[in-house]
Structure formats: C-alpha cells, structure tokens
Amino acid sequence: MITCTRLVETDGQQKHYCSHCEQWKRTDLFYKDAQQSCGLRRVCARCECKAKKTARTKNPNKFKDRTWEHVLRTRYKIDRALYYLMFEAQGRVCALCLKPSPAMRLAVDHEHAHHEDQKQACRECIRGLLCGNCNRYALPVLEANEILQNDRVREYLKQRPLSALRTVEQVKQTECVQQTAA
C-alpha cells in the first residue's frame, strides 16, 4: 500500500502539506486529485487560486484563447482552424450586416431549434459568423418575423456551410479544387 508522506494526523484532524506556502493545512482546504497517492493536490486551494490569478494577469490573452477554444470545441464541435477558415470564407465580415468586427471575434451562429439544449450546437446547424449586434439583437427579430426578412437574410438562415464538411483537411481540399478550377 502506498502512503502519502504529505498527509499526517494531528489533534484528531488529518492535515496535508502545501508545497507552495509550505504549511500543514486541513485536508478540506485542498482540491481532490485522483492521480495523487493521497487523493489531494500538492498545493492548497488558496495558493492554487493565487497562482492562476498571477498567471492570468501576466498573460491574459493566453487564458482568453484557451477559454474561447474550449467553447468552440465543446459547444460548436469545431476547432480554431475551422473557425478561421469560415472567417476567411465569409470575407472577414459579419454574415448579416457585412461589417468587419475588428475589436472582437465574430460569434458562431447556429440554429437553436436543432438541439434540445439550445446552447449546444453541431456542425450541421452552424450558419455562419455574426457580429455581437446581429447575433444578440437583429437575428432574433429577423428569425421571429418573416415579414422583415429580405432574400439575403432568408438565404443566410437556410445555409449550413459546415454540414457537408467533416474536417479541416476536407475544407482545404475544397478550396484547392476551387482554385484549380478557376
């Protein structure tokens, strides 16, 4: 049986050693970690939070990109490369208002009725990339009122650019075929 040298019992309480602040602390002040022999992380929760905050302060874009990529992968089932291929194919502008969005990334628009959980999406229901205003304000109104839709909006609502494409390689192959045909 493997025992943890950083875990001791004093005064009827189990205590664990934090390798960051170098103090013995109650075990409930540590996050669980199944990979460690004692089942707890080596650093207490307070020190871990401080370290993460310091890292985020030093390099905020690194953490912002990780969060954004996580959302792309988990919510939309696409990766960064596929997002940027869509962005380039769209001419680096919002698919509805056709205005560039220099300050922020464009939002991934998808058909909400396609899934029970409306925050989830798949490649089959992604319609395009929209600026924040179109995604939050214009599109919900246009979807609800067919009278307000012009031909370009109707065509946008029908399009599913990724439904036939499964991988970035297939997207690149499609671009190569289009370039050689031209």
C-alpha positions as CSV (number, residue, x, y, z in Angstrom):
1,M,0.0,0.0,0.0
2,I,1.3,3.4,-1.0
3,T,1.1,6.1,1.7
4,C,1.4,9.8,1.3
5,T,4.2,11.5,3.2
6,R,2.4,14.8,2.9
7,L,-0.6,13.6,5.0
8,V,-0.5,13.5,8.8
9,E,-3.0,13.3,11.6
10,T,-2.6,15.9,14.4
11,D,-5.1,16.7,17.1
12,G,-7.6,14.3,15.6
13,Q,-7.6,16.1,12.2
14,Q,-5.9,15.0,9.0
15,K,-3.5,17.6,7.7
16,H,-1.9,17.9,4.3
17,Y,1.3,19.8,3.4
18,C,1.1,22.6,0.8
19,S,4.3,22.6,-1.2
20,H,3.7,26.3,-2.3
21,C,3.1,28.0,1.1
22,E,5.0,25.3,2.9
23,Q,2.4,24.9,5.7
24,W,0.4,22.0,7.1
25,K,-3.3,22.6,6.5
26,R,-6.6,20.8,6.9
27,T,-7.4,18.4,4.1
28,D,-10.6,20.2,3.2
29,L,-8.5,23.1,2.0
30,F,-7.2,21.1,-0.9
31,Y,-8.8,20.2,-4.2
32,K,-9.1,16.4,-4.9
33,D,-6.7,14.7,-7.3
34,A,-7.2,11.0,-8.1
35,Q,-3.7,10.8,-9.6
36,Q,-2.0,11.6,-6.3
37,S,-1.4,8.8,-3.8
38,C,-3.3,10.6,-1.0
39,G,-6.1,11.8,-3.4
40,L,-5.3,15.6,-2.9
41,R,-3.4,18.1,-4.9
42,R,0.1,19.2,-3.7
43,V,-0.9,22.8,-3.4
44,C,-3.8,24.2,-1.3
45,A,-6.8,25.8,-3.0
46,R,-5.8,29.3,-1.8
47,C,-2.3,29.0,-3.2
48,E,-3.6,27.5,-6.5
49,C,-6.1,30.3,-7.0
50,K,-3.3,32.9,-6.3
51,A,-1.0,31.2,-8.8
52,K,-3.7,31.1,-11.5
53,K,-4.6,34.7,-10.9
54,T,-1.0,35.7,-11.3
55,A,-0.6,33.7,-14.5
56,R,-3.8,35.2,-15.9
57,T,-2.6,38.7,-15.1
58,K,0.8,38.1,-16.7
59,N,-0.6,36.7,-19.9
60,P,-4.4,37.4,-20.3
61,N,-4.6,36.5,-24.0
62,K,-3.3,33.0,-23.4
63,F,-6.2,32.2,-21.0
64,K,-8.8,34.0,-23.1
65,D,-7.8,31.9,-26.1
66,R,-7.9,28.7,-24.1
67,T,-11.4,29.6,-22.9
68,W,-12.6,30.5,-26.4
69,E,-11.1,27.3,-28.0
70,H,-12.8,25.3,-25.3
71,V,-16.2,26.8,-26.2
72,L,-15.5,26.2,-29.9
73,R,-14.7,22.5,-29.2
74,T,-17.4,21.7,-26.6
75,R,-20.3,23.9,-27.8
76,Y,-19.9,24.0,-31.5
77,K,-17.7,20.9,-32.2
78,I,-15.3,22.9,-34.3
79,D,-11.6,23.9,-33.8
80,R,-9.8,27.2,-34.2
81,A,-8.6,26.3,-37.7
82,L,-12.1,25.6,-38.9
83,Y,-13.4,28.9,-37.3
84,Y,-10.7,30.9,-39.2
85,L,-11.5,29.1,-42.4
86,M,-15.1,30.2,-42.0
87,F,-14.0,33.7,-41.1
88,E,-11.9,33.9,-44.3
89,A,-14.6,32.4,-46.5
90,Q,-17.0,35.0,-45.1
91,G,-14.6,37.8,-46.1
92,R,-13.7,38.7,-42.5
93,V,-17.1,40.4,-42.0
94,C,-20.4,39.7,-40.3
95,A,-22.6,37.4,-42.4
96,L,-25.7,39.6,-41.9
97,C,-24.6,43.3,-41.8
98,L,-21.4,42.7,-43.8
99,K,-19.4,44.9,-41.4
100,P,-16.0,43.9,-40.2
101,S,-15.6,43.3,-36.5
102,P,-12.1,44.4,-35.7
103,A,-12.4,44.6,-31.9
104,M,-13.8,41.2,-31.1
105,R,-14.2,37.8,-32.7
106,L,-17.4,37.1,-34.5
107,A,-19.9,34.9,-32.7
108,V,-20.7,31.4,-34.1
109,D,-24.4,31.5,-35.1
110,H,-26.3,28.2,-35.1
111,E,-29.9,27.1,-35.4
112,H,-31.2,26.9,-31.8
113,A,-34.1,24.7,-32.6
114,H,-31.8,21.9,-33.9
115,H,-31.0,20.7,-30.4
116,E,-32.9,20.3,-27.1
117,D,-30.2,22.2,-25.2
118,Q,-30.3,25.4,-27.2
119,K,-26.7,26.3,-26.1
120,Q,-25.4,23.2,-27.8
121,A,-24.7,23.1,-31.5
122,C,-23.1,20.8,-34.1
123,R,-21.5,21.4,-37.4
124,E,-24.9,20.6,-39.1
125,C,-26.6,23.6,-37.5
126,I,-23.9,26.3,-37.7
127,R,-25.0,29.0,-40.1
128,G,-22.1,31.4,-40.0
129,L,-20.3,34.1,-38.0
130,L,-22.0,37.2,-36.8
131,C,-21.0,40.4,-35.0
132,G,-22.3,40.9,-31.5
133,N,-25.2,43.2,-32.5
134,C,-26.5,41.0,-35.2
135,N,-26.2,37.9,-33.0
136,R,-27.9,39.4,-30.0
137,Y,-30.4,41.8,-31.5
138,A,-31.0,41.7,-35.2
139,L,-31.1,37.9,-35.8
140,P,-33.7,37.0,-33.1
141,V,-36.0,39.7,-34.5
142,L,-35.5,38.5,-38.1
143,E,-36.0,34.8,-37.2
144,A,-39.3,35.6,-35.4
145,N,-40.7,37.9,-38.2
146,E,-40.6,36.6,-41.7
147,I,-42.1,39.8,-43.0
148,L,-38.8,41.6,-42.1
149,Q,-36.6,39.1,-44.0
150,N,-35.2,40.0,-47.3
151,D,-33.7,37.4,-49.8
152,R,-30.2,37.6,-48.3
153,V,-31.5,37.0,-44.8
154,R,-33.6,34.1,-45.9
155,E,-30.7,32.6,-47.8
156,Y,-28.5,33.0,-44.7
157,L,-31.0,31.3,-42.4
158,K,-31.1,28.3,-44.8
159,Q,-27.3,28.0,-45.3
160,R,-25.2,25.4,-43.4
161,P,-21.7,25.8,-44.7
162,L,-20.2,23.1,-42.5
163,S,-22.9,20.4,-42.8
164,A,-21.1,18.6,-45.6
165,L,-17.6,19.2,-44.3
166,R,-16.2,16.9,-41.6
167,T,-12.6,18.0,-41.2
168,V,-10.3,21.0,-41.9
169,E,-8.5,18.9,-44.4
170,Q,-11.7,18.5,-46.4
171,V,-12.2,22.3,-46.2
172,K,-8.7,22.8,-47.6
173,Q,-9.2,20.2,-50.3
174,T,-12.4,22.0,-51.3
175,E,-10.5,25.3,-51.5
176,C,-7.7,23.7,-53.6
177,V,-10.3,22.2,-56.1
178,Q,-12.0,25.6,-56.4
179,Q,-8.7,27.4,-57.0
180,T,-7.6,24.9,-59.7
181,A,-11.0,25.1,-61.4
182,A,-10.7,28.9,-61.6
